[in-house]
Amino acid sequence: MRRTLSNQKGQFVIETVLLMMVTVGFFLWSMNQLREGKYLSKMISGPWQKVSGMIESGVWEEPEAARQLHPNQIDRSLAWRPDQ
């Protein structure tokens, strides 16, 4: 004859604790992988270079190249009489 347990509450607690441990372990592993790969910083810093150039100089380039293209950098010569 087979004997069955009448109290299943202990099994539920053990399974819940194990699932929480697996979930926390996966979360810690994934956070570690994201930190080491620097995926978030790559997603932000890449496009930010072009935006930074636009903010500084009004040109959709990286800041170093955009500074050269800023209208303030154009060599202008003014004369009293423009026809000369």
N, C-alpha and C positions, 0 to 999 in steps of 0.2 A: 504494500500500500504506500502510496506517495504522500509525503507530508508537505503541506503548503504553509507558507507564512501568512499569518493573519494581519501583521502590521507592515504596511508598505511605506510608511512615512520615512523610515530610515533610508530606504533606497532612493526615494525622491530627493532627500537632502544630499546624499552622496553624488547623485547624478548632477544636481544643480551646482554643487561645488566644483565638480570636474569640468562642467561646461563653462563656468566662470573662469576657471584657470586657463582653459584652452583659449577663451576669448581674450583674456588679458595678455596671455603670451603672444597671440597673433597681433594684437594691437601694439605691444612693445616692439615686436620684430618689425612690423611695418613702419613704425615711427623711426626706428633705427635706420632702416633702409632709405627712407625719405631724407633723413639728415645726412647720411653718407653720400647719397647721390646728388644732393643739393638740387633736386628737381624744381622746387618752388622758387629758389633764387634764379635758376636759369629761365623760368617762365616770366619772371618779373624783370630781371636785369637786361635781357635781350631787347625787348621792345622799349624799355625805358631809355635806352641810349638815343633812339630816334626822337622820342618825346622830349628828352632833355635838350637836344639840338633845336627843336622847334620852339621850346620855351625860351632858350637863350638867344637864338638868332633869327627865328622865323623861317627856318629852312628844315625840311624833313631829312636831315643827315645826322651823323654822329657829331657831338659838340665840337671836336677839333676841326672837322671839315666844314661845319656850319659857320664857324667864326669867320672863315675866309670868304664866305658867301653873303655875309651880313651887309645890308646896304650902307652901313656906316663905314665899311672898309673900302668902298669904291673910291679910287683916286679921282678927285674932281678938281678942276681948276676953274676958278671964276675970274672974270675980267670985268672991268668997268664997262667996257663996250664988248658985247658978245660977238660982234662981227669981226673983231680983230683976232 
